[in-house]
Amino acid sequence: PCGCHSLNLVLCDMANSCHKAKTFFGTCQTIYNVFSSSTHRWSVLLDHVDELTLKSLSTTRWESHIESVKAIKTQLFQIKEALTKLAQVSDDGKVCRDAESLVDGEFSNFEFILSLVIWHEILFRNNLVSKKLQSKDMILDVAIKNLEGLVNYFEKYRENGFDSAINEAKEIAENIGVEPKFPIKRVYSRKNNLMKFQIPKENNNLLKKILELIILLL
């Protein structure tokens, strides 16, 4: 396959090998499905969003992923409002349940907001290089430099990007009324029969896990 296609296959393989990535993109597709199933639901969405409409994910066209993530990330509040409205006006009980589930679940979850920030950055950088590789006048040594630059960027972002991603996610969360905290897991202790609460450590390693897979596959 061509270099561009191979680069997209890297992201595809990485996403399919990571449970959090599969869950995240599954949520993005669910958001699209809720609105796209009927013209009435789509009109509810259009009444709230002003710029980018939601996009369906494609397994063969990875550019659709950046389009989908960007539309959700930049219009999170508007889409949340559209889901709330849809839950109120829909005559379909399943649609009401799905819409309310998203509003009370992912759209009120700081980890999902952080995932939007991280994946938008990853997909945006990847898409820039992918576009260059598709250029008609692209030559081999320039292509290699672009790919090396992408790997170097991800290596630096893996080490230093988490703090900036957290800060951006906090700003988005505060704008839509979501508390910028990770969910707390309850851990049952048999020794003293008490419920203990702790913040899962894996949240702090979310970015590194994703980027390590990308760098390894590249």
Disulfide bonds with the S-S distance in Angstrom:
none
